[in-house]
Amino acid sequence: MDNVTHLKMKKSDIQERIDTFMKNLNQMFIDKEFSCISNSLGHIRYLTNMLKVVDIKLSQKC
């Protein structure tokens, strides 16, 4: 009976570690996606600013 209890404890411990690992992994992917999204937003802002500059230059020439 002692061995069975010991195994059950180990199993729950392992399950807990797996859950923690998966949670950390998910968080890592979420963080990575957010950084990709914020990078994309940065690029969009940069391009928008470039277009404004081009717009101003074109309007000055006309």
N, C-alpha and C positions, 0 to 999 in steps of 0.2 A: 504493500500500500504506500509505503514511503517513497518508493521509486516512481510510482504513478504520479503522486503529488509533485514530486521534483520535476518530472517531465512536463506536467501541466504548467508549472511555474516558468520553466524554461521556454515553453511554447508561447506563453503570453508575453514574456520578456522579448522574445524574438519578434513577435507580431508588433509589439510596441515600437521596437527599433525600426522595423520595416515601415510602419506608419509614419514615424518621424522622418525617416529617410525620404519617403514619397512626398511628404508635406514640404520638406526642404527643396526637393527636386522641382515640385510644382512652383514653389515660390521663386526659384531660380529662373524657370521658364517665363513666369509672369514678369519678373524684373527685367529679363532680357527683352521680352516683347515691348514692355513700356519704354525701355531705352531705345529700341528700334523705332517705336512710334514717335518719341520725342526727337530723335535724330531726323526722322522724316519731316516732322513739323519744322525743325530747324532749317532743313533744305527748302521746304516750301516758303518759309519766311524769307530766306536768302534770295530765292528766285523771284518772289513777289517784289522785294526791294530792288532787285536788278531790273525788273520790268518797269518799276516806277522811274528809275534812273533813265532807262531807254525812252520811256514816255516823255519825260521832261526834256531830254535832249531833242527828241523829234518835234515836240511842240515849240521849242526855241528856234529850230531851223525853219519851220513853216511860216 
